């Protein structure tokens, strides 16, 4: 490995460590807005129980998302993004009908 590339990588790791410890601010920060789960559900015309079943979560979890007490994460957030972007395809693929 070229010494200049190695030095750049080493400096980057040192900066990452300092950022993680809160010693220096990150040069940029990406913030994603939480989706409006209730709006998505209403847009595709499903009841809370139907949408909770589609998302494979409990109705209580869905209600927490809709009332913004919690936000979907991981696979649920990914599935919600798919439902938001291509609802017909998502419903068809998951064997649901709106």
N, C-alpha and C positions, 0 to 999 in steps of 0.2 A: 504494500500500500504506500502510496506517495505520502511523504512526511507532512505536506501542507494539508492534505485531506484529513490525515489522522489528527493533526492539531485542531482543525475546524470541528471535527467530531468531538474531540475531547472538550473543547470550549463549549460546545452546545450542551454536552452532558452536565458540565459544571453550572451553566446557566439554568438548565432544567431543574437541577437539584436546588439551586438558590430560589427559584420560583416556587417550587413545592414547599420549601420551608418558609415562604413568605418574606424572604429577604429582599427580593426585587419584584416589581410588577411584571406580569406577562406583557409582551409587546402587542398582543391582540387576544381577544377573548370572544369566542363564539357563543351566542345565547340564542336558543331556539324557543319560540313561543309555544306554550302548550296548546294543543288543538282544542277547539270547542266541541267536546264529545257529544253534548246534547244536540248541537246543531247538525253534526254529522248524522246522528241517529235519526233525527227528524227529517233530514233531507232524503234519506233512503226509505223513510216511512215504516220503521220498525218500532214496536213497543219496547219498553225497557227490558222485559224478559226475553224477547226475541233477539235484541241486540246483545244482551249479556250472553246468551247462548251462542251467538255468532262469534263473539270475542272470546268465548270459553272462560268467562269470569262470572262471579256471583253478581246478583242484582245489587247487593250492597256495594260491591266494588264499583260497579257502573255508576251508581248514585253518587259515590264519593268523587268519581271523575267528573260527573256532570255538575256537581256543586263545587268543584275545584278545591275540595279538601285534600285530594291526592291527584297525581298525574300518572297516566299510563307510562310504563317503561318497558324496555327490552322487546320481546316478541309482540306484546300487546300494542306497543307504540308503533312497531313496524306494520302490523296488521291494520291498525287504525289508519295509518298513512296510505296503505293500499286501498282501503275502503273509501277514504276521502278522494283519492285520485281517480280510481276506476271502480265505482260502486257496482255497476252491472257485472263486470268481470269478477269482482270479489264475491258477490252474492252467488253467481253462477258456479264459480269454482268451489265454493264452500257448501253448495247444495241447498241454498236458501232461496226463497222467493219473497220479494217485497210486495 
